[in-house]
Amino acid sequence: MIVPGGGLSPDATKWVACKTGFFLQVRALSRLFRRLFLDGLMELHRTGQLAFFGDLEGLAAADAFKAWLAKFRKAEGVVYAKPAFGEA
């Protein structure tokens, strides 16, 4: 696999190199992980693969679950990232 050490700028006019030792910026990785995780939870809910009990039973309703997840879409998370183990 070939992995570039950066990417195109949003307007696609220049190459933007990532910080030394990391393929992705930690903040970008955190946001990507959060989005994919929450999208995965939405899909599990949509297909009936989540169960709720006790005080959380109301989250079985699609609108309630979506509203509950909304606050997490804006929350900043913490991602542990470190440089690759080897060098090319």
C-alpha positions in Angstrom: 0.0 0.0 0.0 1.2 3.5 -0.8 0.1 6.2 1.7 0.9 9.8 0.9 2.2 12.1 3.6 -0.4 14.8 3.0 -3.1 15.8 0.6 -4.5 18.4 -1.7 -5.7 21.7 -0.3 -9.5 22.2 -0.2 -9.4 24.2 -3.4 -7.1 21.5 -5.0 -4.4 24.0 -6.0 -1.5 22.9 -3.8 -0.1 20.0 -1.8 -0.4 20.2 2.0 2.1 18.0 3.8 1.1 16.5 7.1 3.2 16.9 10.3 6.2 14.8 10.5 5.5 11.2 11.6 1.7 11.3 11.1 -0.4 10.5 8.1 -3.4 12.5 9.4 -3.7 15.3 11.8 -5.0 14.1 15.2 -8.0 16.5 15.2 -9.0 15.3 11.7 -8.7 11.7 12.8 -10.7 12.3 15.9 -13.5 13.9 13.8 -13.5 11.2 11.2 -13.7 8.5 13.9 -16.5 10.2 15.7 -18.5 10.6 12.5 -18.0 7.0 11.5 -18.8 5.7 15.0 -22.0 7.7 15.2 -23.1 6.8 11.7 -22.5 3.1 12.7 -24.7 3.5 15.7 -27.4 5.1 13.6 -27.3 2.2 11.2 -27.5 -0.4 14.0 -30.5 1.5 15.4 -32.1 1.7 12.0 -31.8 -2.1 11.5 -33.1 -2.9 15.0 -29.8 -4.2 16.3 -29.7 -2.0 19.5 -31.8 -2.7 22.6 -32.6 -0.2 25.3 -33.7 -1.0 28.8 -34.9 0.9 31.9 -34.5 4.7 31.7 -33.2 4.4 28.2 -36.2 2.6 26.6 -37.3 5.9 25.1 -34.3 5.8 22.8 -35.9 2.9 20.8 -37.8 5.6 18.9 -35.8 6.8 15.9 -36.4 10.6 16.6 -35.4 10.3 20.2 -32.3 8.4 19.4 -31.3 10.9 16.7 -31.8 13.8 19.1 -29.8 12.0 21.8 -26.9 11.5 19.4 -26.9 15.1 18.1 -25.0 16.4 21.2 -22.2 13.9 20.5 -21.7 15.1 16.9 -20.4 18.4 18.2 -18.4 17.1 21.1 -14.6 17.1 20.6 -13.0 13.7 21.5 -9.5 12.6 22.3 -7.7 10.3 19.9 -4.4 8.6 20.8 -2.1 8.6 17.8 1.6 7.9 17.5 4.1 7.6 14.6 4.4 4.4 12.6 6.5 1.6 14.1 8.9 1.4 11.2 10.4 3.6 8.5 10.4 3.1 4.8 
